[in-house]
Amino acid sequence: MISKKSAVYLICLFGVMAAIFGFSSQKNDDSQTLSHAISDRVESVIEKNSTQTFETEEARTEYFKKLKDTLNTAVRKNAHAFLFAAFGLFAFLLFVQEGRCDYAAAIYTLLFGMLYASSDELHQRFVEARNGQFQDVCIDVFGVAAVLILIFFIRTARQKRHCKDGTKI
């Protein structure tokens, strides 16, 4: 029988997996529209507050076009890492809740993350105007690894707050 905590973690994990699948199922234009909505706002604020001078209006336009493209790429890649960090968090918590030790849970989480990231990129090869990229698998796995490292830092810091006899410092 699955515990209530495990059920919550499983539901959250499936929710994140569904979100990843949903974003991957979007056509390229729809996906670009979503990321441009964020990067355009950031670029607009930067442009409005910029004190940089340009020799020509063409140079200014070209500069901000490159900035917008760079910001859009950053938004898209960070979205990959963030979603897979959430994936890693819930997968790790589920494995631990189901009785795996921290290190085994971390290894299972990384392997599960690699498998799901690879299948996500494979899925994108079948979506109109999308393509799977190995670079995105690496970014996805980085998101999983980053959250695992954060979990281990937090757990280590919490353990150091206790004296050997179990009292808090």
Beta strands, then each sheet from edge to edge (+ up, - down):
end
